[in-house]
Amino acid sequence: MRKPICNTIFEYSTIFSFLYMKKHFTLYNLYDILHFRMKRNFSLLLILLLVLSSALAEQLTISCLIDADAPQKSFFSWMSNGKTTKDFFDATSGASKKHSLKEFNNVIKKNGRNCFPKSVQNLLLFAVSSPEYLTEDALSFSKTEKTITIQFIHRGNAYKIVTEPDGSIDFTSGCFVHKNIAKNTGGVFTIDENFLKESASEEKKADPHDFSSVDWEKLSFTPDKPEASSEQGFKGKLRATVSQNALKINGTLIKSDNEKNKESVPETGLFGAIKEKIKGLRKKTAEEKTPSKTEVVKEEPATEEEAEEEDESAESGGQPEETTDSGTKDKENDNEESDDDSTAISPGKIDDMLRKLDSIK
């Protein structure tokens, strides 16, 4: 028996109403949940985004190709701060197409000081320079079973880069330089005769203006490291590969503070002055808590140690303490001693103050 038409309409309307309510309920709760969580965790999300962007900004990715047989294929690509720049030599202008070298030099420098070895920095420039410089600067790269050796002479300085067995370039141990093997006179470099190749006869005498005439065995190399006073360096290694007559260099470096040099550079600004003042106070507190061997000290002229303490106090932002007329310590006056103890600051509180300053900064 067939159902009445009204029952069928009721059943379908009930089903559609339920589905609509369910859909409406689901969408409403989804919006409510997202809105609540976004409102609650907005600060956390913002911090995470800032940390992520900061991490990306600390990386420097380099990709370089120097092809001696096909110079038109050479390029220099690098990425920093999320921005990728790919540059190459422009024969029309006689320079790099995008003129990106100035920007790149700003990335690898800190306060005008180079954080790259000069050998590596100058090597990368061959990819965006006129092909004639490969010959003029006597660029060569050879591969053995264990290492890749890269040699060239730029502006009178001889550079050599020796890779590790896997092709990695270690900034601290794989870069070398022999400075001033040639004298610059009005833009013309003349090689020191002590570094020229031996000639078989006067007719075949080595040309002192041709860098290919240099005898590399006569050079004495010293490590070519980033500037020792640089506040910031790079961790990681670039990797070199040689294919026929082409040299490829790739890798990702991470900026990192040079803690040794960072400690030698005093902090500036308001926070730096406050921190130096607090450090001086901590030192003074530690000295006051050091027990003395005798209770009475005779009046003597200022010693060298005292003078050094005054200099350190002045450097840390404090003023040298004035000497009193009395040579005895302030143990005679009990009231003054109690007042000093009530105003003393423990080293633990001083450390807390320093940590708070670092967190605010």
Secondary structure, DSSP 4 states (H G I P E B T S, - for coil): -PPPHHHHHHHHHHHHHHHHHHHHHHHHHHHHHHHHHHHHSHHHHHHHHHHHHHHHHTEEEEEEEEESS-GGG-EEEEEETTEEEEE-EETTTTEESS--HHHHHHHTEETTEE-S-HHHHHHHHGGGS-THHHHHTT-EEEE-SS-EEEEEEETTEEEEEE--TTSEE-TTTSEEEE--SEEEETTEEEE-GGGBPPPSSSTTPPPTT-GGGB-GGG---EE--S-TT-SEEEES-EEEEEETTEEEEEEEEEEEE-HHHHHHS---HHHHHHHHHHHHHHHHHHHHHSPPS-S--------HHHHHHHHHHHHTT--PPPPPS--S-TTS-HHHHHHHHHT---HHHHHHHHHHHHHH-
